[in-house]
Structure formats: structure tokens, C-alpha cells
Amino acid sequence: MASNYTEVFQDPTAVEKYAERTYAPGTFSSIVSNRQAGWLRGFVPNAFGTKPTHHDFACGTGRVSRMLAGMVAVSHGYDTSEAMLQKGRELGTPGYAHLVRPGLAAPEVDPGRPALVTAFRFVLNVDLHLRDQLMDFASMALPNADAGLLLVENHGNASSLRHLRKTFGRLDASTWFQELSHHEMRDLFARHGFELVGVQGFTLFTQGCYRAPWGWASKAADAALASPMSKWATDVVYIARRR
């Protein structure tokens, strides 16, 4: 776990690097993000009879809300970083941005619509306490099985090639490395009264595999195989609903 994860993005310089470098066109993160956007824009209309209210937990710059523009009735983003939310405004993120204190995020529930709760690039980077806060938030937005769906990204699946870095890589005490297994994710959902109903993969390979000379082959293989081989994908999104 990155112990200072919730503090890092209070710094506008870190936010700028995250938004402009990590997600610059052509980077590994932006390619995976584009795949996620394409999938989301097909998934949401098929999963919901009417446009849902979108709640994005730890929304950052609002990347997921921008992916879902036009697919949802309204987006609400919740984050503890004003710098992140401000960058989201600069990027034209639709909907409402809510600055919240840690542990105090509460969804703006619309009882007349189904809800879609998302949490991308969060659970891998935080401890169990903060994961539980996400699930408490989701439980408020999704009080029963008919209320909607929860989508949670795990960008460090333990059943993927990324695990080899832990097995064979040169990791010392100063190197941050975290991974989550499908079992750990199912357990997180179950403890909060959710059941897993699907998994969608977006990349089988890691960032290093996207570099020359084999980058072209990794990208092509991911585009064709990451979805049917979701169980072994490095980056996966879990689809869950209340029991």
C-alpha cells in the first residue's frame, strides 16, 4: 500500500503530472483507459433500462465521468483532493464534483433512478480500511439488488503476468508493490453484502511490455485477448450488485 496515497494528490504538481503525463496520448495508461471507455459505453446502455445516476468514488480528475458522458443521467464525483477536482473542471468533466473529507463521502441518491457506482484505480492503492469506506459508500447508493451496479477496477490482478514481478523481480523494502487476487475482491464484496456478477479484462500485459521492440505485439494481443481472458488480465473491472 502507498501509505500517503490520499495525500499525494493534494499537490497540484502531482495532479498535473498524473493528468498530463500518465494519461498522455499513446501511453500505456491512456491506451487501457480508451479500452475501458469503449467497453463502458457499450455496457451501460445494455445493463440499464434507463440512464442511471453515476457516482464516482475517489473520482480524481473525473476520467470515468468523461468516459460516460451522455450514457448517464448525471455524474457525481467525490474526492478529497481539490487539486484533482480543479483539474477535472479544466478538462471539462461533466456533472458535479464534490470535495469530501476522508471517510465522509455520501452519495447524492436519486430514488427515481438506478445507480451506477464506480471506483477506478483505488482499491489497489489503499488499505483495507479505505476499501471498506468505498463499500460503505456503495451500500448507501445501492441499498438492494435492484438499485443498480458497482464497478471496481483492480489494476494489479494477482493472477496475471504482473505477479511475475513479485516472483522474479528485484524488489527491496523501498519498492512499493501491491496486488489483489480475485479471492480478495470477492471477499471484499461478500463482507459488504455484494455478489460478483462479472469480470472484464483490459490488458493482459504490463506497462513494460508496451515498449519497443515488442510493444506492437503486446498491444495487438491485448486488443484481441484481454476480454476473453479476463481471469488472467492485469487490469480488470469487477461488476457487482447487492445481494
Beta strands, then each sheet from edge to edge (+ up, - down):
strand 1: 53-57
strand 2: 74-79
strand 3: 96-99
strand 4: 115-119
strand 5: 148-154
strand 6: 194-203
strand 7: 235-242
sheet 1: 3+ 2+ 1+ 4+ 5+ 7- 6+
end
